[in-house]
């Protein structure tokens, strides 16, 4: 590979001479780190991110399976097959056959390598996994070998990025390249080994990869097309065009499809995924009362900061919406900032998005119009627009040299002055009427946004401002030492509150007692779990509508985990990859399990099981009661346990249940003879 040509393909040919002077050959290139790039003089954060993504793609290409030998000939231990919800992406190079007929084979090979690198870089950027290169086709998985809570969204973002990356390639022979993408989500068995010797590889079994490939075939050049389950999971995060039902080869019925037009203009992820209709707020009267109390204090120029913490799905964003709705009838200003998992290295990204929304920027606006809109916005909070406009125009990448003198400041000084101006704007708004300043999902905040928050928390003490900061429990806020700061942690709903929430979702129509008990028991008081599981049940054929109540239409069995929760639950397990196998064994036993039974049944050394248990406990997925070896354990959430069990393929389930049964009979003979109730519920219910 020619490193100079590779750099030119990335649009970064200006670094070619530097790479040559530092003897960066293809082998060294694959091992470059962010620190190395800084040392090479790549000072632009955007250029470093682009290079690191492309380097990751090179590693993916280099690591494609070619047999089973690892480093130094050491055999690679491949993971066992698992059942998973997977989002599959298939990317195809448009008109590759025509290109290959016009180009020399070596030129075509160079073109394909550039194309594969561009696509793999886009996939790596969103932490997908390139499963296979098939000439001009690239197959990628999102959700394996590690799951995230938003795989469908990641796949769509990667698809759009791949389209752009391929379109920006400029091969030496001058060809213009285009790609098309198909994306589908569904249940598969992943990790099965097929083939022999050098041809042996992991594969995915199920219709999802075929569906993704077929959808790609109906996509226009430069388009991303998604299937219905993917469309359901991405909600309103993207603007879509309905393509109707498409007849696809190999599928008995036509399949509905949508083209992705681009990211939507939804204000936040919460709005995009939940829409305007909100589930009635249940069990949060105390928390709303506390927020309103702090709001009243803030209106008297006693600035307040509330730190709102809780696990995913517990209702932080829902509570923020409830507060905003309560304040609709009184004069105030709301400024909302939303941190994103995709912009944790983009300085002040939440502020930039807020300013663009507030100023009313449109994509087609020329720079002069954007600058005028920004000046109009700033006039609402300051009398000295000339001080703030050049700094914030620079932050928004809006040229301002025709109206203002150039900013001749060092990067550090410019950042410091920009932060000061942003705080002044907030205080200036509050001088006109009280301000509710919301900062959501701060666990995803970039470092510069956290610096801004440090200043905001410190400066609002004497202003009519209520600052509301939301974050997940693992984030440790550094602002607790301030007297005007209050911490509020959302707890799970009680069983009665969970039942009330179910009633609100069914329109007051009663569910059969056994169905209600399963919902309340499995969801453990997490509002998101209650909402999604209830909606999933209402959409199945399990129930029949009797007007004022629902009745069972068929015998009740275990309720399947909704597709909307699969990714979130698997992500919690996959963060602890070494402990996942122990979690699967424990899940086969049941929600509750003993130390002795787990150690006996698990196909691992006792020390390995105990180390994995410590990891599961530290992560909050499992609770321990007592001291090993007499300890007992319990999964924090029934649905997490169900998700771990659902990943097991049938053969492994049978193997685990046999090991558990043997362990019970050998270690607990009296108890196993006395009562079958000791046996795991899954073994009785599922015939494992």
Secondary structure, DSSP 8 states (H G I E B T S, - for coil): --HHHHHHHTT-GGGHHHHHHTT--HHHHTT--HHHHHHTT---HHHHHHHHHHHHHHHHHHTS-SSSB-GGG-B------EEEEEEEEEEEETTHHHHHHHS-HHHHHHHHHHHHHHHHHHHHHTT-EEEEEETTEEEEEESSSS--TTHHHHHHHHHHHHHHHHHT---TT-----EEEEEEEEEEEEEEEES-GGG-EEEEESSHHHHHHHHHHHS-TT-EEE-HHHHHHHTTSEEEEEEEEE--TT-SS-EEEEEEEEE---SSHHHHHH-S------S-HHHHHHHHHHHHHHHTT--EEEEEE--TTSSHHHHHHHHHHHTTTS--EEEEEE--TT-TTSTTHHHHHHHHHHHT--TT--HHHHHHHHHHHHTTT-S-HHHHHHHHHHHTT---TTTS------HHHHHHHHHHHHHHHHHHHHTTS-EEEEEE-GGG--HHHHHHHHHHHHHGGGSSEEEEEEE-TT---S-TTSTTEEEEE-----HHHHHHHHHHHTTT-B--HHHHHHHHHHHTT-HHHHHHHHHHHHTSSSEEE-SSBEEESS--------HHHHHHHHHHHHTTGGGHHHHHHHHHH-SEEEHHHHHHHSSS-HHHHHHHHHHHHHHTSEEEES-TTS-EEEES-HHHHHHHHHTB-HHHHHHHHHHHHHHHHHH-HHHHHH-GGGS-HHHHHH--
